[in-house]
Amino acid sequence: MYPLLVSFGAVHLYSFSVFLVVAWLVFSFLFWRSLRSQGVDEEHIFNLTFYSTLAAFVFARLVFVFLNPELFRESLLKIAALWVQPGMSLYGGLVGGLLALVFLCRTYKVRVGHVLDAVGPAFGTAFVVGQVGAFLDGTYVGTVANLPWAVRFVGHLGTRHPVEIYEIAAMMAILIVTAILSRRGTRNKWPYGLLGLWFFAMTSVAMFALEFFKDTRVYFTHLRANQWILVALFAETIGAFYVRGGGREALRPLVNKLKTYAKFSKRTA
């Protein structure tokens, strides 16, 4: 591991911090380029990027605090003091950023579909960059891998799964599939937002499975905390698929019948 990337006298640059900044720059550029190609005003793109980043940062920190309350019992000031007690929740930040984007789309009158199609591949590429920094820093601890292939690869028993490498490989595969779907969607004129939904569906399933290779102490029942967040993300994605595919229109007659029945009941009561 190389947590300390380079030093200039008293100035130290850490791997995870440097790659995290680069990941944000990569995300911002790809997000901007995608929305600009859809004719979205650049001022709106800047506002979407800035406020969603702020929301993601706040949510990432708050979710981490919620999942690790014992680290902040001595002083609540540690919540804001990242340099004293570091820690962020990646998937908490992702959910917070997405919620902010959906809200901001209504504020700036930008299509949610355009934003979903832009944020998916942009986040995926930034995720790969960030996980390189996490690998160098040793941010995640993998479970013990007493497997023959691990013995041959490392040369001794008891090595741990390089979970960051697994996640990088999974995300790169998802990005390749997303690029293929993008070409198909352009050719078949898919509705806006469908590509982004496919990305988040694949991401939530893949990362849910890879969470089993992480050594963590934060559980709810038999699942890890991150897995519950990914389950919620997958459920929201499936719901969005349903609505995007006309599911809401399919339910409209039933809703109208229920409203009619409710009015009739009030009159006869």
Secondary structure, DSSP 8 states (H G I E B T S, - for coil): --SEEEEETTEEEEHHHHHHHHHHHHHHHHHHHHHHHTT--HHHHHHHHHHHHHHHHHHHHHHHHHH-GGGGSS-GGGGT-TTTS----HHHHHHHHHHHHHHHHHHHT--HHHHHHHHHHHHHHHHHHHHHHHHHHT-S-B-B---HHHHHHHSSTT-B--HHHHHHHHHHHHHHHHHHHHHHHHHHT--TTHHHHHHHHHHHHHHHHHGGGB--S-EETTEEHHHHHHHHHHHHHHHHHHHHTTHHHHHHHHHHHHHHHHHHHHHH-
